[in-house]
């Protein structure tokens, strides 16, 4: 059971990385800000419901649920938003911008668990065990989700898969 001062400490310690994760998942800084607030509101609301052994993984899991809810709401409302830059180098020309947009579209089209696993592992730097705790599965399942996501990216961009 977490005390409010512990939750505040978690926000200080993990807030930036959780915000970066939400930004990568949602593709919009304002939406990421809102989702971060909602994440910590849920943490405060549910802090007594379960013993929290690994706060970082728990925060990522809650943030992932918040992001999925927002993405589902967008689909229902018919919004279309671009995915964010995912640590891709600044493009030199229009051709590169088209390429970055294509990567964003492919990442956005991945099934939710694959997209989350890919972002958590490749861009947030979580281990497969941590990804598994966030997504509620095994490390093997986390590895499989990342692998399937990478296969789909390679299939979409075969000239870069060499």
Buried (B, 14 or more C-beta within 10 A) or exposed (E): EBEEEBBBEBBEEBBEBBBBBBBBBBBBEEBBBBBBEBBBEBBBEEBEEEEBEEBBBBBBBBBBBBBBEBBEEBEEEEEEEEBBBBEEEEBEEEEEEEBBEEBBEBBBEBEBBBBBBBBBBBBBEBEBEBBBBBBEBEBEBBBBBBEBBBEBBEEBEEEEEE
